[in-house]
Amino acid sequence: MAKIVLKIDVDTLRGTREGVPNLLAALAEHEAQATFLFSLGPDHTGWALKRVFRPGFLKKVSRTSVVEHYGFKTLMYGTLLPGPDIGRRAAGVMRTVQDAGHETGIHTWDHTYWQDNVRTRDAAWTQRQMSQAYARFTQIFGAPPLTHGAAGWQMNNDAFRQIDAWGMKYASDGRGTAPHYPIVDGVRLKHVQMPTTLPTVDELLGIDGRDIDGVAEHLLALTRDPAQHHVFTLHAELEGQKLAPLFRQLLAGWRRQGHDLVTMGQYYETLDLASLPAHPVVWGEIPGRSGDLILEGQAAA
C-alpha cells in the first residue's frame, strides 16, 4: 500500500511545548511514525505581522484564526515581547520525540527571519543561519541532523547546496508531486527532495466554506489511490493544538485506506534512487497560501 509521510513543522515555543506532546499522543494512538522538524533558535513570530500588506495574507489570517491557534503572547514575540530561545527552553520536549522513536530534523534557526529573508540573501547569511541551526540540533540530540525542511517552503540556491555540503541524503523543502533530485544553477545536486504533495490544512480551511470535517473529507479523497505515495505537512501549532481532532480524523481515515504512515527516512529507504528524475528549483504560488514558494519545476530532458 501507499505510504504517507507525516512531516511536522514546529515553528514556535508554544508549538514545541504544547503541540508536540499532543501530536506524539495521536501518533502513538494510531501507531504512526513522523518526522518532526524543529525551529531551534529565537521565536520571533510577531515579526510576521508585517506581512499584512502581502497579497492574500489577510484573507488567510481571517480563515485560519491566527490569534486563536498561535496565541496572543506568541504573536507578540519580537515586538512587544523578546523572542524566547526555543532550543534552550524546550530541548527536553524535543528529545521526547526522539525517545518515542520518531525522526527529527532541522526546520530553521529563526522561523520568521528565515521565511521573510532567505530568498534574497547571500551565501554568507544563509550559511550563518543554517550553521546555527545545525550546531543547536547537534547539541540537543547528541548527533547531527539527517534531514531538513525549510520554513515556509522558502529557500535559496546556497541553502540547497548547503544540504549537499552537510551530506544529507534527503530533504523536503518545497512543493511538488514526487521525489526528485533538485537542479540548482544548472547542476543536479546529490540529495533527494521529497516535496510536500498534499495541500495543508490551513490552505483548505474556510475555502468554499470548508469546515474541519470538509477539510478531512477533501484530503482523504486525495489519498484514495492505493498506489500513490504522498508527503503531508502539518504544524504543531495547528494540528497539535486546536485542530488536533482533525488530525486524528486524518490518521484514522488513512489507516482505513490502508496506508503506511511513515517518516521521511523510511520513505527514502524505499526509493529507487537510480530512476529518480531531476527537476529545477522554481518559484510559484499555491492556492490558499500567500506569496511565492519553492516548487518542483519541469523535469530535465
LOMI-430396 format. One record per residue: x, y, z of N, C-alpha, C in turn. Coordinates in steps of 0.05 Angstrom, whole numbers, plus 5000, padded with zeros to 4 digits. Layout:
residues N
XYZXYZXYZ ...
//
This chain:
residues 301
501749765000500050005000501750255000 500550474993501950724991502850825018 504950975018506051105042505251395043 504551485066504151775071506251865091 508052035083510052155101508752375117 508952355143507952565161510252745168 510352975157512453175161511353395179 512353425203511253605223513153845226 512254085218513754325223513054445250 515154505266514754615292516054895292 514355095292515155375287515755535312 514355485334514355665357514955525383 515455685404515855565430513255435440 511055565436508455445445507955185429 508455185404508054945388509754715397 512254775406514054575416513054465443 512454645461511654555488508954425489 507054535474504254435476503454255453 504154335429503354185405504753925402 507353915407508853675403507853445420 507453485447506453255463503753155453 501953335445499353255434499653085409 501553165392501953015367503152735373 504952725392506052465400503952275410 502052375425499852215435498152105412 497452285393495852205370497251995353 499852035348501351855332501551575345 501951575372502051325386499451175385 497251325387494551205386494051065359 495151165338494751055311497150905300 499150855318501550705310502850825285 503151085285504251225262506951345269 508651365248511251485251511251765237 512951945246513052205234515852325236 516352525219518752685220518152955232 519353025255518953285267521353465260 520753695248522753895240522554135258 524654195273524554385294525754655287 524454865296525655135297527355145323 529955205320531855155342532855405355 532255635345533255885357531056065367 531256325363529256505375526556495361 524456535377521656545367520956835363 521056925338520257195331517757205314 515757045322513257025307511957295303 512257475322510957735319511957895295 514357835285515357975261513657915237 512257695237510657615214508357805210 507657975230505458155226505958355204 508458395197509058585175508058475148 507358225147506358105122503558195116 502458365133499658455130499258575103 501358685091501058825065501558625041 502158375047502658185026499958095014 499658084988497057994976496257714986 493757704996492757445005493157385034 494957545047495557475075493257515094 491857745091489657795109487357595105 486957515080484957315075485557055089 488156975087488956725100488656745131 489456975142489257015171486356995180 484557115165481757105173480656825172 481556665153480556395151481556205173 484056245181485356055199485556145228 484456375235484356465263487056455276 488956615265491756605274491956655304 490556855315490756905344489956665360 487756535352486656305366488656075366 489956035343491755805341494455855353 495556095349498256145358498356275386 496256415393496156545419497156825418 495957005434496757285433499657325442 500557175462503257205472505357145450 504856925436506656845414506857055392 504557185386504557395366505857645375 506557675400507957905410511057855411 511957605407514757555408516257695385 518257855393519758005373518658295370 516358355382515258625380515058735409 512858675422512558775450513958605470 514558355462515958165480518558065466 520658015482523057905469522557625460 523857545438523557275427525057065444 523556875455524956675472526456475454 528556365465530256175451528955895454 527855795433526355545434528155305441 530555295428532255075433533255055462 533555275475534455275503532155215522 529755315515527555285534525855035530 526254905507524554675502526154435492 528654425498530354195489529253935499 528353925524527353685535524953575520 523153745511520853655496521853545469 523753675457524753585431525853295434 527353245455528452985459526452765463 524052845473521952635477521052525450 521252685429520552595402522452365393 525052415397526952205391526551965408 526052005434525651785452523251615444 521251735431518851595423519251445396 521651475384522251325360521751465334 521151725336520551875311523152005301 523052095276525352225264525352525270 527652645274527852925279529753055258 529353315253531053455234530753755238 532053905220532154195222529854315206 528454495218526554665204527954935198 529055055219530455315215531755395241 533255615241534155745265532055935275 531356135260529356325267527256325245 524956205250522956145230522156395214 521256605228520256845214522556985199 524857005211527057145199527957005173 528056735174528756585150526556615129 524156575136521956575116521756845102 522257065116521957325104524457435089 526657295092529157405081530757225063 530456965066532456775053532456805022 530356865010530256874981532257074969 532757294983534457504972537157524986 537857345005540357375019542557215006 545057285014547457165001548356915015 550556805006551556555016552356575045 553656795053554656825080552356835100 550256985093547857005111546656725113 546356585091545056325091546656125107 549256125103550955935117550855985148 550756235155550656305184548056215196 545856255183543256165194543155865196 544055725176543855435175545855305195 548155435198550155325216549255345245 547955565251546855595279544855375285 543055315266541155105270542454835272 544454785256545854525256547254475282 548654685292550054665317548154615340 545954765341544054735363542754455362 542054365339540854105337542753885348 545253905339547253715348547653725378 547553965389547753995418545453865433 543053895423540653785436540453485433 541053385410540553095405543052925406 545453055408547852895411548852775385 547652845362548452745336547552945315 548852955292548053135271545253065260 543853265249541253215237541453055211 539452895205539352745180537852875158 536153075164534553195144533853485150 532553615131531953895132529253945118 527654125128525254205115524854505119 524954665099525154955101522655085112 523055285128520855445138519355585115 516755545114515055675094515755595066 517155375062517955285035519555505021 521255635037522955855027525855775028 527255795006530055725004531455914985 534055884983535555994960537555784951 538955844929540755644918542955564937 543955744952546055684971545055494993 542555525001541355345021541155065010 540355034985540254764974543054634973 545054804965547754694964548854624992 547954765013548754705040547854435049 545454355040544454085046546353875035 547253915011549253725000551853735016 552753975024555254005038555053865065 552753855078552353715103552453405099 552053325074551953035069549152915074 547153075076544452965079543552825054 542252605057541352445034538652535023 537052665040534352745032533452985048 531553135036530453365049527653415037 526153595049523553665039523053965042 523854115021523954405023522054545005 520554404988518754534970516154374966 514654454946512154334939512454204912 511053984908511153844883509553584882 510453394866508853154861510252894869 512952894869514352644875517352694881 518752504893521552534898523252574873 525252744876526952804853529552924863 531452944845533953084850533553384842 534253574859533953854851536253944833 535554114815537554244797537754534805 540154624813540654894821542855014804 542355244792544355364774545355174752 543555004743544154814721545554564730 546054534757547454304767545554124783 545553864778543953684793545353624820 543953674842545053634868544953334876 546253264898546552984906544152884922 542953064938540852964956538152954941 536352804953533652774942531752964955 530253104940528053264951525453104950 524053094973521452964975519453184981 518353314961516653544965513953474978 512853674991510053645001508253624978 506653404977504853354954501953424959 501153424985498353484992498053775001 495753894997495254155009495254135039 495954355052495954365081493254445092 492754385117490154445129489554745127 491554915133490955205132490455305104 491255155084490655235056487855155048 486654975063483954875056481754985074 482355035099480355115118479055375110 476455375108474955615101474655665072 476155525055475755555026473255415018 471555545002468955434994467255345018 467655485040466055425064466955165078 469255065073470154815085470554845115 469254675131469854655160471854435164 472254355189474254145196473453885182 470953805183470153565170470553575140 470053805129470353835100473253825092 475053925108477953905102478853615103 477953475124478653185126477653035102 475253085095474052945072475553005046 476353255043477853325018480553195017 482053195039484653065040484452765036 482552645049482252355046481452275017 480052455004479352404976481852404958 483852574966486252594950488152354955 487652194975489451974982488051704978 485951694962484551444957486151244940 487851344923489351164905491250994922 490950734922492650564939495550544930 496150654906498850634896500350904896 499051114905500151384904501251464931 503951504932505151594957504851904959 504951994985504552284990506352375013 506952635013508252765035506252975045 505452955070503553145082504953305104 504853565101506053745121503853855139 504353815165502553925186504254095205 502854235222504154425240503454375269 505454385286504954335315503054545326 503054785314501355005324498454965316 497854805296495154765286494154485293 495154285279494254005284495053905311 497054035323497953955350496354095372 494654275365493154425386490154435379 489154665370486354695365485254495344 486854425325485954245303486753955308 487353885332488153605339485953405331 483353475335481253285327481353225297 481953435281482253395252484453205245 486753235259489053055253488352765260 486852725282486052455289484152345268 482452505257480652425235482352325211 484352475205486052405182487552145187 488752125211490251875217488451635215 486051655227484151425225483351375197 482851585181482051545153484251425137 486651505141488951395126489351105133 488951035159489150755167486950585153 484550695152482350555138483050505109 484350705097485150675069487450485065 488750405087490850205085493650315082 493950575086496550705082498550645105 501050635099503150645119503750935125 503951005150504551275159507351285169 509151415154512051375158513551645160 516151615167517951845168519151895140 520452115137521852175112524051965107 525451895128527551695125526551425117 524251335128523151085120522251085091 521151315082520351345054522851335036 524851475043527351485028528451205023 528351035043529450765040528050595020 525650675012524050514992524450614963 525850844960526150964933528250824916 527650814891529650714871531150964862 533451014875534851264871535751304842 536551084829537651104802535551194782 532951154788530851214769529551484774 530351624795529151874802529852094781 527852254773528452474755529752704769 530752894753531853144763530053374755 529453554774527653774768528954034777 528754244761529854504770528254624793 529554784809528154924830526955174818 524355214823522955454812521255574835 520255814829518455954848515655974836 513655964854510955994844508956004868 506456024861504356044882502855784885 501755754909500055524916497355624924 495155514915492455614923492155604954 491155814965490655834993492955935010 495255994997497556085011498556344998 499356545014500256795003503156794997 503956924975506756944968507756704952 510156734941511456524926512956334944 513256094935514755894949516155704930 517855534940519455354924517655134912 517855094886516254894872518054704856 517054484850518454284833517954364804 520054434790519854524762519554284743 519454344717519154134697521653964696 521353704693523653524693525553584671 528153554677530253604657530053384635 530653464611530553284588532753074591 
//
